[in-house]
């Protein structure tokens, strides 16, 4: 058994206290630096606010006073520019921001791109997108691969999606780096509709997360070509792709080829039966009546409820549900139909 003398224990305690003291001093110094930087940034913005408003919004003359000197003033300019870009959506203002950034901030971001600090590199990459500093892309590409993290590759892919479509396609289809659905959606949300169409034409070559994200992204478009492509995906061997395609078609509210949806009425997956019951809202009731009756007597209560809800949305839906209540022998289905009618009457 190891024994520790009182003297050794005291030395250990003293060393630990010294380490704690050093850490506290370091944190306080860092906080002090940040506070001082924030104060300098605030003073800079207060001094130049009128000049910035005149330059960016009123076609005023450029003043050398606006040129940031030092890190704190650069941070102030960044926050000012981002507030204008994200809140105003004014092309003239955005163009002035780009011109100013290229002239007076480019060297700063180039230095950050080459820095060993990951946070600085990420900040510079995002500023390439925000301020359209495409001149910095080759500089980043020339860096050693060892310096580039997966997170940086994600931002770089976003940059390519905006500024270099050819490289974007090369990388996205190589599947060299895989990202989460949310990350892919962030990338796809930046793309023009024609690029999305090209992607969905080759969707099977994408990583599965990218396929799911792409389907969800294009579902917010109203393009007839996208509807056709989503209907083509209804025969996919991946059930998640089929379900998401049905959701997308329901969101767009348009059905091109009704025959494609009929097999989903008897699908072994209740999620597919549920979604086809939703999609049938966008098809005249005379074509879907028999199928909705089957879905109303489904084994899953969610599917039954959705079928009842879809029927009730049609002009003669109340009459159809009343007839179903009188003729059906399935008690749970009758109860759901009655609840739906009650709900509809309460809303009127």
Residue pairs with C-beta under 8 A, 6 or more apart in sequence:
36 72
37 71
37 72
37 75
38 72
40 70
40 72
40 73
40 76
41 72
41 73
41 75
41 76
41 79
42 76
44 68
44 72
44 73
44 76
45 76
45 80
47 65
48 65
48 66
51 60
51 63
51 65
51 66
52 66
52 80
53 60
54 60
54 61
55 61
55 62
55 63
55 66
55 96
56 84
56 93
56 96
56 97
57 93
66 100
67 104
68 74
68 76
68 77
68 104
68 105
74 105
74 108
77 105
78 127
81 97
81 100
81 101
81 130
81 131
82 130
84 90
84 93
84 94
84 97
85 93
85 94
85 97
85 130
97 131
98 131
98 132
98 133
101 127
101 131
101 132
101 133
102 131
102 133
102 135
105 127
105 131
105 133
106 133
106 135
106 136
109 124
109 127
109 128
109 133
109 136
110 124
110 136
110 139
112 120
112 121
112 123
112 124
113 121
113 124
113 125
113 136
113 139
113 140
113 143
114 139
114 143
115 121
116 147
118 149
118 151
118 152
121 140
121 147
121 152
122 151
122 152
122 155
124 136
124 140
125 140
125 152
125 155
125 156
125 159
126 155
127 133
128 134
128 136
128 137
128 140
128 159
129 155
129 158
129 159
129 162
132 163
134 163
137 159
137 163
137 164
140 156
148 156
150 177
153 177
154 177
154 179
154 183
154 187
157 168
157 171
157 172
157 177
157 187
158 186
158 187
158 190
160 167
160 168
160 171
161 168
161 187
161 190
161 191
161 195
162 190
165 195
169 198
171 177
172 187
172 199
172 206
172 210
173 202
173 205
173 206
175 206
175 207
178 207
178 209
179 187
179 207
179 209
179 210
180 209
181 209
181 212
181 213
181 216
182 213
184 209
184 210
184 212
184 213
184 214
185 213
185 216
185 217
188 196
188 199
188 213
188 214
188 217
189 217
191 199
193 221
193 223
196 214
196 217
196 218
196 221
196 226
197 223
197 225
197 226
197 229
199 206
199 214
200 214
200 215
200 218
200 226
200 229
201 229
203 211
203 214
203 215
203 233
204 211
206 214
208 238
211 238
211 241
212 240
212 241
212 244
215 230
215 233
215 241
215 244
215 245
215 248
216 244
216 247
216 248
218 226
218 229
218 230
218 248
219 230
219 244
219 247
219 248
219 249
219 251
219 252
220 251
221 252
222 252
222 254
224 254
224 256
226 248
226 252
227 249
227 252
227 254
227 255
227 256
228 256
230 245
230 248
230 249
230 252
231 245
231 249
231 256
231 257
231 260
233 241
233 242
233 245
234 242
234 245
234 246
234 260
234 261
234 264
235 242
235 260
236 242
236 245
239 269
239 271
239 272
242 272
243 269
243 271
243 272
243 275
246 264
246 272
246 275
246 276
246 278
246 279
247 275
249 255
249 279
249 282
250 275
250 278
250 279
250 281
250 282
253 282
254 282
255 261
255 279
255 282
255 283
258 283
258 287
261 276
261 279
261 280
261 283
262 291
264 272
264 273
264 275
264 276
265 273
265 276
265 291
265 294
265 295
266 273
266 294
267 273
267 276
270 298
270 299
270 300
270 302
270 303
273 295
273 298
273 300
273 303
274 300
274 302
274 303
274 306
276 291
276 295
277 292
277 295
277 303
277 306
277 307
277 310
278 306
278 310
280 288
280 291
280 292
280 310
281 310
281 313
285 292
285 311
285 314
285 316
285 317
285 320
289 320
292 307
292 310
292 311
293 324
295 303
295 304
295 306
295 307
296 304
296 307
296 308
296 311
296 324
296 328
296 333
296 336
296 337
297 304
297 328
297 330
297 333
298 304
298 307
301 332
301 336
304 332
304 333
304 336
305 336
305 340
308 321
308 336
308 337
308 339
308 340
309 340
311 317
311 320
311 321
311 340
312 318
312 321
312 340
312 341
312 344
314 320
318 341
318 344
321 337
321 340
321 341
322 341
324 333
324 334
324 337
325 334
325 337
325 338
325 341
328 334
328 337
